[in-house]
Structure formats: C-alpha cells, structure tokens
C-alpha cells in the first residue's frame, strides 16, 4: 500500500467509512480504466482539476465517467470566467496529487479549503461511487452517503451543477 492510499484509508477509517478496494494496472484516463472497472457495482467517476483564467481559483469537478464536461457551460454555472486545466504543479500544490490520480480523496491534502468542489447533480442518484485513493493503481468504492460524510469532514464547500 502506497503512502497516498494509506492516508486515504486512514482518514476513511477515522470517519468509520467502509470501502472496497480494487487493484489494477496504472491508469491515467477513464478509457484506460474502463476495462478494469467492468463488473464493479458502482458509479464510475471522472475528476477534473481546473483553474480560472487568472489562476486565482481552483476547482475539482466530479462527474459520471460517461459524461463530457463543457468547460464554458461549467464556468457559467459556477459563476467564474474561462476555465482550463490546472498544471501538474498546481495539482501537487493544492491537492498533493499527480496527473492521473485526481480524486476527491485529494481534499484531505487541501487543508486551507482553497479548492472548490463541484459535483454533477446526477451523482446524487448513485448508490455507490468509485475513486482512486490518490494513486492510479487502486480504486475504492464507497457508499454515496459515506462520500457525503467524507466531504462534510473535509470542509470544502460543495457546488452542484448539471453537466
């Protein structure tokens, strides 16, 4: 177990949140991960680390893996200017993550709550969700209610949008 995964497992344990662990080869994109996720009864998620045009605000956008995010429409919904992907350096600074490992579990590293969390409304209907535990060789599945408890414990404001 890597240090990244151990940190997530420890935090979930502190919160009394059960999870199921699925190991797989390193995956960077949803397309690469899909073959390894087959048969897992949970909603597959895509996680995007974005920044506004000035680089003064950062967002973690979580949506169903099957959806495509229109960054212009997303910016309109969250009330910000043009959005673009954050650099690997910004990702490491704000969430302690590397590209390919982006996950809401990275919020455990965002102690100043500078990253704004944006969730697709459709995720509210999911029973179980899947995320990397901050490393792209493992996927955790957790109950949606437990994911909400995890987010509450992180303290980041959640903004719901329609993707």
Rosetta constraint file for C-alpha pairs under 8 A:
AtomPair CA 1 CA 5 HARMONIC 6.24 0.50
AtomPair CA 1 CA 6 HARMONIC 6.25 0.50
AtomPair CA 2 CA 6 HARMONIC 6.04 0.50
AtomPair CA 2 CA 135 HARMONIC 7.81 0.50
AtomPair CA 3 CA 7 HARMONIC 6.14 0.50
AtomPair CA 4 CA 8 HARMONIC 6.59 0.50
AtomPair CA 4 CA 133 HARMONIC 6.83 0.50
AtomPair CA 4 CA 134 HARMONIC 5.54 0.50
AtomPair CA 4 CA 135 HARMONIC 6.31 0.50
AtomPair CA 5 CA 9 HARMONIC 6.10 0.50
AtomPair CA 5 CA 133 HARMONIC 5.03 0.50
AtomPair CA 5 CA 134 HARMONIC 6.10 0.50
AtomPair CA 5 CA 135 HARMONIC 6.43 0.50
AtomPair CA 6 CA 10 HARMONIC 5.97 0.50
AtomPair CA 7 CA 11 HARMONIC 6.23 0.50
AtomPair CA 8 CA 12 HARMONIC 6.16 0.50
AtomPair CA 8 CA 105 HARMONIC 6.53 0.50
AtomPair CA 8 CA 108 HARMONIC 7.65 0.50
AtomPair CA 8 CA 133 HARMONIC 5.85 0.50
AtomPair CA 8 CA 134 HARMONIC 7.47 0.50
AtomPair CA 9 CA 13 HARMONIC 6.04 0.50
AtomPair CA 9 CA 133 HARMONIC 7.75 0.50
AtomPair CA 10 CA 14 HARMONIC 6.18 0.50
AtomPair CA 11 CA 15 HARMONIC 6.40 0.50
AtomPair CA 11 CA 108 HARMONIC 7.96 0.50
AtomPair CA 12 CA 16 HARMONIC 6.15 0.50
AtomPair CA 12 CA 17 HARMONIC 5.00 0.50
AtomPair CA 12 CA 18 HARMONIC 7.14 0.50
AtomPair CA 12 CA 150 HARMONIC 7.41 0.50
AtomPair CA 13 CA 17 HARMONIC 5.82 0.50
AtomPair CA 13 CA 18 HARMONIC 7.35 0.50
AtomPair CA 15 CA 150 HARMONIC 7.36 0.50
AtomPair CA 17 CA 142 HARMONIC 7.76 0.50
AtomPair CA 17 CA 146 HARMONIC 6.06 0.50
AtomPair CA 18 CA 142 HARMONIC 6.65 0.50
AtomPair CA 18 CA 146 HARMONIC 7.99 0.50
AtomPair CA 19 CA 140 HARMONIC 6.07 0.50
AtomPair CA 19 CA 141 HARMONIC 5.50 0.50
AtomPair CA 19 CA 142 HARMONIC 4.85 0.50
AtomPair CA 19 CA 143 HARMONIC 7.73 0.50
AtomPair CA 20 CA 140 HARMONIC 5.46 0.50
AtomPair CA 20 CA 141 HARMONIC 5.21 0.50
AtomPair CA 20 CA 142 HARMONIC 6.79 0.50
AtomPair CA 21 CA 138 HARMONIC 6.91 0.50
AtomPair CA 21 CA 139 HARMONIC 5.98 0.50
AtomPair CA 21 CA 140 HARMONIC 4.76 0.50
AtomPair CA 21 CA 141 HARMONIC 6.76 0.50
AtomPair CA 22 CA 138 HARMONIC 5.57 0.50
AtomPair CA 22 CA 139 HARMONIC 5.09 0.50
AtomPair CA 22 CA 140 HARMONIC 6.23 0.50
AtomPair CA 23 CA 137 HARMONIC 5.99 0.50
AtomPair CA 23 CA 138 HARMONIC 4.41 0.50
AtomPair CA 23 CA 139 HARMONIC 6.43 0.50
AtomPair CA 24 CA 36 HARMONIC 6.45 0.50
AtomPair CA 24 CA 137 HARMONIC 5.23 0.50
AtomPair CA 24 CA 138 HARMONIC 5.83 0.50
AtomPair CA 24 CA 139 HARMONIC 7.87 0.50
AtomPair CA 25 CA 136 HARMONIC 7.92 0.50
AtomPair CA 25 CA 137 HARMONIC 5.32 0.50
AtomPair CA 25 CA 138 HARMONIC 7.97 0.50
AtomPair CA 26 CA 136 HARMONIC 5.26 0.50
AtomPair CA 26 CA 137 HARMONIC 4.49 0.50
AtomPair CA 26 CA 138 HARMONIC 7.99 0.50
AtomPair CA 27 CA 32 HARMONIC 5.50 0.50
AtomPair CA 27 CA 33 HARMONIC 5.54 0.50
AtomPair CA 27 CA 100 HARMONIC 6.72 0.50
AtomPair CA 27 CA 136 HARMONIC 5.65 0.50
AtomPair CA 27 CA 137 HARMONIC 6.68 0.50
AtomPair CA 28 CA 32 HARMONIC 6.63 0.50
AtomPair CA 28 CA 33 HARMONIC 7.49 0.50
AtomPair CA 28 CA 99 HARMONIC 7.26 0.50
AtomPair CA 28 CA 100 HARMONIC 4.03 0.50
AtomPair CA 28 CA 101 HARMONIC 7.11 0.50
AtomPair CA 28 CA 136 HARMONIC 6.84 0.50
AtomPair CA 29 CA 33 HARMONIC 6.37 0.50
AtomPair CA 29 CA 100 HARMONIC 6.57 0.50
AtomPair CA 30 CA 34 HARMONIC 6.01 0.50
AtomPair CA 30 CA 46 HARMONIC 6.81 0.50
AtomPair CA 30 CA 65 HARMONIC 6.54 0.50
AtomPair CA 31 CA 35 HARMONIC 7.92 0.50
AtomPair CA 33 CA 37 HARMONIC 6.32 0.50
AtomPair CA 34 CA 38 HARMONIC 6.43 0.50
AtomPair CA 37 CA 44 HARMONIC 7.81 0.50
AtomPair CA 41 CA 128 HARMONIC 7.41 0.50
AtomPair CA 42 CA 126 HARMONIC 7.72 0.50
AtomPair CA 42 CA 127 HARMONIC 7.08 0.50
AtomPair CA 42 CA 128 HARMONIC 4.67 0.50
AtomPair CA 42 CA 129 HARMONIC 5.11 0.50
AtomPair CA 42 CA 130 HARMONIC 6.17 0.50
AtomPair CA 42 CA 141 HARMONIC 6.70 0.50
AtomPair CA 43 CA 64 HARMONIC 6.91 0.50
AtomPair CA 43 CA 126 HARMONIC 6.34 0.50
AtomPair CA 43 CA 127 HARMONIC 7.66 0.50
AtomPair CA 43 CA 128 HARMONIC 6.01 0.50
AtomPair CA 43 CA 129 HARMONIC 4.75 0.50
AtomPair CA 43 CA 130 HARMONIC 6.11 0.50
AtomPair CA 44 CA 64 HARMONIC 5.94 0.50
AtomPair CA 44 CA 65 HARMONIC 5.35 0.50
AtomPair CA 44 CA 66 HARMONIC 7.94 0.50
AtomPair CA 44 CA 129 HARMONIC 6.40 0.50
AtomPair CA 44 CA 130 HARMONIC 5.45 0.50
AtomPair CA 44 CA 131 HARMONIC 7.72 0.50
AtomPair CA 45 CA 62 HARMONIC 6.60 0.50
AtomPair CA 45 CA 63 HARMONIC 5.54 0.50
AtomPair CA 45 CA 64 HARMONIC 4.49 0.50
AtomPair CA 45 CA 65 HARMONIC 4.46 0.50
AtomPair CA 45 CA 129 HARMONIC 7.08 0.50
AtomPair CA 45 CA 130 HARMONIC 6.15 0.50
AtomPair CA 45 CA 131 HARMONIC 6.73 0.50
AtomPair CA 46 CA 62 HARMONIC 5.79 0.50
AtomPair CA 46 CA 63 HARMONIC 5.41 0.50
AtomPair CA 46 CA 64 HARMONIC 5.85 0.50
AtomPair CA 46 CA 65 HARMONIC 4.58 0.50
AtomPair CA 47 CA 60 HARMONIC 6.73 0.50
AtomPair CA 47 CA 61 HARMONIC 5.60 0.50
AtomPair CA 47 CA 62 HARMONIC 4.64 0.50
AtomPair CA 47 CA 63 HARMONIC 6.65 0.50
AtomPair CA 47 CA 102 HARMONIC 5.94 0.50
AtomPair CA 47 CA 103 HARMONIC 5.87 0.50
AtomPair CA 47 CA 104 HARMONIC 7.51 0.50
AtomPair CA 48 CA 59 HARMONIC 7.88 0.50
AtomPair CA 48 CA 60 HARMONIC 5.63 0.50
AtomPair CA 48 CA 61 HARMONIC 4.99 0.50
AtomPair CA 48 CA 62 HARMONIC 6.55 0.50
AtomPair CA 48 CA 85 HARMONIC 7.46 0.50
AtomPair CA 48 CA 102 HARMONIC 6.99 0.50
AtomPair CA 49 CA 58 HARMONIC 7.29 0.50
AtomPair CA 49 CA 59 HARMONIC 5.80 0.50
AtomPair CA 49 CA 60 HARMONIC 4.72 0.50
AtomPair CA 49 CA 61 HARMONIC 6.46 0.50
AtomPair CA 49 CA 85 HARMONIC 5.98 0.50
AtomPair CA 49 CA 86 HARMONIC 5.76 0.50
AtomPair CA 49 CA 91 HARMONIC 7.04 0.50
AtomPair CA 49 CA 102 HARMONIC 7.14 0.50
AtomPair CA 50 CA 58 HARMONIC 5.70 0.50
AtomPair CA 50 CA 59 HARMONIC 5.02 0.50
AtomPair CA 50 CA 60 HARMONIC 6.33 0.50
AtomPair CA 50 CA 61 HARMONIC 7.50 0.50
AtomPair CA 50 CA 83 HARMONIC 6.36 0.50
AtomPair CA 50 CA 84 HARMONIC 5.47 0.50
AtomPair CA 50 CA 85 HARMONIC 4.33 0.50
AtomPair CA 50 CA 86 HARMONIC 4.84 0.50
AtomPair CA 51 CA 55 HARMONIC 5.56 0.50
AtomPair CA 51 CA 56 HARMONIC 7.39 0.50
AtomPair CA 51 CA 57 HARMONIC 5.68 0.50
AtomPair CA 51 CA 58 HARMONIC 4.35 0.50
AtomPair CA 51 CA 59 HARMONIC 6.01 0.50
AtomPair CA 51 CA 83 HARMONIC 5.62 0.50
AtomPair CA 51 CA 84 HARMONIC 5.60 0.50
AtomPair CA 51 CA 85 HARMONIC 6.05 0.50
AtomPair CA 51 CA 86 HARMONIC 5.33 0.50
AtomPair CA 52 CA 56 HARMONIC 6.54 0.50
AtomPair CA 52 CA 57 HARMONIC 5.60 0.50
AtomPair CA 52 CA 58 HARMONIC 6.56 0.50
AtomPair CA 52 CA 80 HARMONIC 6.86 0.50
AtomPair CA 52 CA 81 HARMONIC 6.23 0.50
AtomPair CA 52 CA 82 HARMONIC 5.83 0.50
AtomPair CA 52 CA 83 HARMONIC 4.61 0.50
AtomPair CA 52 CA 84 HARMONIC 6.49 0.50
AtomPair CA 53 CA 81 HARMONIC 6.41 0.50
AtomPair CA 53 CA 82 HARMONIC 5.37 0.50
AtomPair CA 53 CA 83 HARMONIC 5.90 0.50
AtomPair CA 53 CA 84 HARMONIC 7.08 0.50
AtomPair CA 57 CA 114 HARMONIC 7.46 0.50
AtomPair CA 57 CA 115 HARMONIC 7.19 0.50
AtomPair CA 57 CA 116 HARMONIC 7.78 0.50
AtomPair CA 58 CA 86 HARMONIC 7.66 0.50
AtomPair CA 58 CA 114 HARMONIC 7.01 0.50
AtomPair CA 58 CA 115 HARMONIC 5.01 0.50
AtomPair CA 58 CA 116 HARMONIC 6.19 0.50
AtomPair CA 59 CA 115 HARMONIC 5.26 0.50
AtomPair CA 59 CA 116 HARMONIC 4.65 0.50
AtomPair CA 59 CA 117 HARMONIC 5.76 0.50
AtomPair CA 59 CA 118 HARMONIC 6.78 0.50
AtomPair CA 60 CA 104 HARMONIC 7.30 0.50
AtomPair CA 60 CA 115 HARMONIC 6.61 0.50
AtomPair CA 60 CA 116 HARMONIC 6.18 0.50
AtomPair CA 60 CA 117 HARMONIC 4.93 0.50
AtomPair CA 60 CA 118 HARMONIC 5.96 0.50
AtomPair CA 61 CA 117 HARMONIC 6.14 0.50
AtomPair CA 61 CA 118 HARMONIC 4.62 0.50
AtomPair CA 61 CA 119 HARMONIC 5.86 0.50
AtomPair CA 61 CA 120 HARMONIC 7.77 0.50
AtomPair CA 62 CA 104 HARMONIC 7.69 0.50
AtomPair CA 62 CA 117 HARMONIC 7.84 0.50
AtomPair CA 62 CA 118 HARMONIC 6.26 0.50
AtomPair CA 62 CA 119 HARMONIC 4.94 0.50
AtomPair CA 62 CA 120 HARMONIC 6.28 0.50
AtomPair CA 63 CA 67 HARMONIC 6.89 0.50
AtomPair CA 63 CA 119 HARMONIC 6.24 0.50
AtomPair CA 63 CA 120 HARMONIC 5.06 0.50
AtomPair CA 63 CA 122 HARMONIC 7.82 0.50
AtomPair CA 63 CA 123 HARMONIC 6.94 0.50
AtomPair CA 63 CA 163 HARMONIC 7.43 0.50
AtomPair CA 64 CA 120 HARMONIC 7.58 0.50
AtomPair CA 64 CA 122 HARMONIC 7.73 0.50
AtomPair CA 64 CA 123 HARMONIC 7.03 0.50
AtomPair CA 67 CA 163 HARMONIC 7.39 0.50
AtomPair CA 68 CA 163 HARMONIC 7.63 0.50
AtomPair CA 69 CA 74 HARMONIC 7.27 0.50
AtomPair CA 69 CA 163 HARMONIC 6.15 0.50
AtomPair CA 70 CA 74 HARMONIC 6.06 0.50
AtomPair CA 70 CA 163 HARMONIC 7.46 0.50
AtomPair CA 71 CA 75 HARMONIC 6.01 0.50
AtomPair CA 71 CA 82 HARMONIC 7.60 0.50
AtomPair CA 71 CA 83 HARMONIC 6.03 0.50
AtomPair CA 71 CA 84 HARMONIC 7.38 0.50
AtomPair CA 72 CA 76 HARMONIC 6.43 0.50
AtomPair CA 72 CA 82 HARMONIC 6.47 0.50
AtomPair CA 72 CA 83 HARMONIC 7.00 0.50
AtomPair CA 73 CA 77 HARMONIC 6.37 0.50
AtomPair CA 74 CA 78 HARMONIC 6.35 0.50
AtomPair CA 74 CA 161 HARMONIC 7.52 0.50
AtomPair CA 74 CA 163 HARMONIC 7.25 0.50
AtomPair CA 75 CA 79 HARMONIC 5.89 0.50
AtomPair CA 75 CA 80 HARMONIC 5.07 0.50
AtomPair CA 75 CA 81 HARMONIC 5.92 0.50
AtomPair CA 75 CA 82 HARMONIC 6.17 0.50
AtomPair CA 75 CA 83 HARMONIC 6.20 0.50
AtomPair CA 76 CA 80 HARMONIC 6.32 0.50
AtomPair CA 76 CA 81 HARMONIC 7.39 0.50
AtomPair CA 77 CA 161 HARMONIC 6.51 0.50
AtomPair CA 78 CA 159 HARMONIC 7.54 0.50
AtomPair CA 78 CA 161 HARMONIC 7.60 0.50
AtomPair CA 86 CA 90 HARMONIC 5.99 0.50
AtomPair CA 86 CA 91 HARMONIC 6.39 0.50
AtomPair CA 87 CA 91 HARMONIC 6.19 0.50
AtomPair CA 88 CA 92 HARMONIC 6.16 0.50
AtomPair CA 88 CA 98 HARMONIC 6.30 0.50
AtomPair CA 88 CA 99 HARMONIC 6.22 0.50
AtomPair CA 89 CA 93 HARMONIC 6.12 0.50
AtomPair CA 90 CA 94 HARMONIC 5.98 0.50
AtomPair CA 91 CA 95 HARMONIC 5.61 0.50
AtomPair CA 91 CA 96 HARMONIC 6.51 0.50
AtomPair CA 91 CA 97 HARMONIC 5.83 0.50
AtomPair CA 91 CA 98 HARMONIC 6.61 0.50
AtomPair CA 91 CA 99 HARMONIC 7.61 0.50
AtomPair CA 92 CA 96 HARMONIC 4.14 0.50
AtomPair CA 92 CA 97 HARMONIC 4.82 0.50
AtomPair CA 92 CA 98 HARMONIC 6.09 0.50
AtomPair CA 94 CA 109 HARMONIC 7.31 0.50
AtomPair CA 94 CA 110 HARMONIC 5.87 0.50
AtomPair CA 94 CA 114 HARMONIC 7.44 0.50
AtomPair CA 94 CA 115 HARMONIC 7.01 0.50
AtomPair CA 95 CA 106 HARMONIC 5.06 0.50
AtomPair CA 95 CA 107 HARMONIC 6.06 0.50
AtomPair CA 95 CA 108 HARMONIC 7.71 0.50
AtomPair CA 95 CA 109 HARMONIC 5.27 0.50
AtomPair CA 95 CA 110 HARMONIC 5.45 0.50
AtomPair CA 96 CA 106 HARMONIC 6.63 0.50
AtomPair CA 96 CA 109 HARMONIC 5.93 0.50
AtomPair CA 96 CA 110 HARMONIC 7.87 0.50
AtomPair CA 97 CA 101 HARMONIC 6.22 0.50
AtomPair CA 97 CA 102 HARMONIC 6.28 0.50
AtomPair CA 97 CA 106 HARMONIC 6.66 0.50
AtomPair CA 97 CA 134 HARMONIC 6.44 0.50
AtomPair CA 98 CA 102 HARMONIC 6.94 0.50
AtomPair CA 100 CA 135 HARMONIC 7.91 0.50
AtomPair CA 100 CA 136 HARMONIC 6.16 0.50
AtomPair CA 101 CA 132 HARMONIC 6.35 0.50
AtomPair CA 101 CA 133 HARMONIC 7.83 0.50
AtomPair CA 101 CA 134 HARMONIC 5.22 0.50
AtomPair CA 101 CA 135 HARMONIC 5.02 0.50
AtomPair CA 101 CA 136 HARMONIC 4.92 0.50
AtomPair CA 102 CA 106 HARMONIC 7.02 0.50
AtomPair CA 102 CA 132 HARMONIC 7.39 0.50
AtomPair CA 102 CA 134 HARMONIC 6.51 0.50
AtomPair CA 103 CA 107 HARMONIC 7.99 0.50
AtomPair CA 103 CA 131 HARMONIC 6.01 0.50
AtomPair CA 103 CA 132 HARMONIC 5.92 0.50
AtomPair CA 103 CA 133 HARMONIC 7.03 0.50
AtomPair CA 103 CA 134 HARMONIC 6.11 0.50
AtomPair CA 104 CA 131 HARMONIC 7.46 0.50
AtomPair CA 105 CA 131 HARMONIC 7.64 0.50
AtomPair CA 105 CA 132 HARMONIC 7.62 0.50
AtomPair CA 105 CA 133 HARMONIC 6.08 0.50
AtomPair CA 105 CA 134 HARMONIC 6.36 0.50
AtomPair CA 106 CA 110 HARMONIC 7.09 0.50
AtomPair CA 106 CA 133 HARMONIC 7.88 0.50
AtomPair CA 106 CA 134 HARMONIC 6.05 0.50
AtomPair CA 107 CA 111 HARMONIC 7.53 0.50
AtomPair CA 107 CA 113 HARMONIC 7.92 0.50
AtomPair CA 107 CA 115 HARMONIC 7.93 0.50
AtomPair CA 107 CA 154 HARMONIC 6.47 0.50
AtomPair CA 107 CA 156 HARMONIC 7.84 0.50
AtomPair CA 108 CA 154 HARMONIC 6.38 0.50
AtomPair CA 110 CA 114 HARMONIC 6.83 0.50
AtomPair CA 110 CA 115 HARMONIC 7.01 0.50
AtomPair CA 111 CA 154 HARMONIC 7.96 0.50
AtomPair CA 113 CA 155 HARMONIC 6.87 0.50
AtomPair CA 113 CA 156 HARMONIC 5.29 0.50
AtomPair CA 113 CA 157 HARMONIC 8.00 0.50
AtomPair CA 114 CA 156 HARMONIC 7.88 0.50
AtomPair CA 115 CA 156 HARMONIC 7.24 0.50
AtomPair CA 116 CA 156 HARMONIC 6.45 0.50
AtomPair CA 116 CA 157 HARMONIC 6.19 0.50
AtomPair CA 116 CA 158 HARMONIC 6.86 0.50
AtomPair CA 116 CA 159 HARMONIC 7.72 0.50
AtomPair CA 117 CA 156 HARMONIC 6.61 0.50
AtomPair CA 117 CA 157 HARMONIC 6.28 0.50
AtomPair CA 117 CA 158 HARMONIC 4.95 0.50
AtomPair CA 117 CA 159 HARMONIC 6.19 0.50
AtomPair CA 118 CA 158 HARMONIC 5.81 0.50
AtomPair CA 118 CA 159 HARMONIC 4.76 0.50
AtomPair CA 118 CA 160 HARMONIC 5.74 0.50
AtomPair CA 118 CA 161 HARMONIC 6.91 0.50
AtomPair CA 119 CA 123 HARMONIC 7.26 0.50
AtomPair CA 119 CA 158 HARMONIC 7.00 0.50
AtomPair CA 119 CA 159 HARMONIC 6.23 0.50
AtomPair CA 119 CA 160 HARMONIC 4.91 0.50
AtomPair CA 119 CA 161 HARMONIC 6.23 0.50
AtomPair CA 120 CA 124 HARMONIC 7.97 0.50
AtomPair CA 120 CA 160 HARMONIC 5.73 0.50
AtomPair CA 120 CA 161 HARMONIC 5.10 0.50
AtomPair CA 120 CA 162 HARMONIC 5.50 0.50
AtomPair CA 120 CA 163 HARMONIC 5.88 0.50
AtomPair CA 121 CA 160 HARMONIC 5.57 0.50
AtomPair CA 121 CA 161 HARMONIC 5.68 0.50
AtomPair CA 121 CA 162 HARMONIC 5.64 0.50
AtomPair CA 121 CA 163 HARMONIC 7.79 0.50
AtomPair CA 122 CA 126 HARMONIC 7.49 0.50
AtomPair CA 122 CA 162 HARMONIC 7.41 0.50
AtomPair CA 124 CA 144 HARMONIC 7.64 0.50
AtomPair CA 126 CA 144 HARMONIC 6.47 0.50
AtomPair CA 127 CA 143 HARMONIC 5.97 0.50
AtomPair CA 127 CA 144 HARMONIC 5.40 0.50
AtomPair CA 127 CA 145 HARMONIC 7.96 0.50
AtomPair CA 128 CA 141 HARMONIC 6.46 0.50
AtomPair CA 128 CA 142 HARMONIC 5.48 0.50
AtomPair CA 128 CA 143 HARMONIC 4.30 0.50
AtomPair CA 128 CA 144 HARMONIC 5.06 0.50
AtomPair CA 129 CA 141 HARMONIC 5.45 0.50
AtomPair CA 129 CA 142 HARMONIC 5.56 0.50
AtomPair CA 129 CA 143 HARMONIC 6.33 0.50
AtomPair CA 129 CA 144 HARMONIC 6.07 0.50
AtomPair CA 129 CA 147 HARMONIC 7.79 0.50
AtomPair CA 130 CA 139 HARMONIC 6.41 0.50
AtomPair CA 130 CA 140 HARMONIC 5.60 0.50
AtomPair CA 130 CA 141 HARMONIC 4.39 0.50
AtomPair CA 130 CA 142 HARMONIC 6.63 0.50
AtomPair CA 131 CA 139 HARMONIC 5.44 0.50
AtomPair CA 131 CA 140 HARMONIC 5.47 0.50
AtomPair CA 131 CA 141 HARMONIC 6.57 0.50
AtomPair CA 132 CA 136 HARMONIC 5.87 0.50
AtomPair CA 132 CA 137 HARMONIC 7.67 0.50
AtomPair CA 132 CA 138 HARMONIC 5.80 0.50
AtomPair CA 132 CA 139 HARMONIC 4.40 0.50
AtomPair CA 132 CA 140 HARMONIC 6.00 0.50
AtomPair CA 133 CA 138 HARMONIC 6.69 0.50
AtomPair CA 133 CA 139 HARMONIC 6.34 0.50
AtomPair CA 133 CA 140 HARMONIC 6.40 0.50
AtomPair CA 142 CA 146 HARMONIC 6.52 0.50
AtomPair CA 142 CA 147 HARMONIC 6.55 0.50
AtomPair CA 143 CA 147 HARMONIC 6.29 0.50
AtomPair CA 144 CA 148 HARMONIC 6.31 0.50
AtomPair CA 145 CA 149 HARMONIC 6.41 0.50
AtomPair CA 146 CA 150 HARMONIC 6.14 0.50
AtomPair CA 147 CA 151 HARMONIC 6.25 0.50
AtomPair CA 148 CA 152 HARMONIC 6.19 0.50
AtomPair CA 149 CA 153 HARMONIC 6.22 0.50
AtomPair CA 150 CA 154 HARMONIC 6.35 0.50
AtomPair CA 151 CA 155 HARMONIC 6.55 0.50
AtomPair CA 151 CA 156 HARMONIC 6.95 0.50
AtomPair CA 152 CA 156 HARMONIC 7.34 0.50
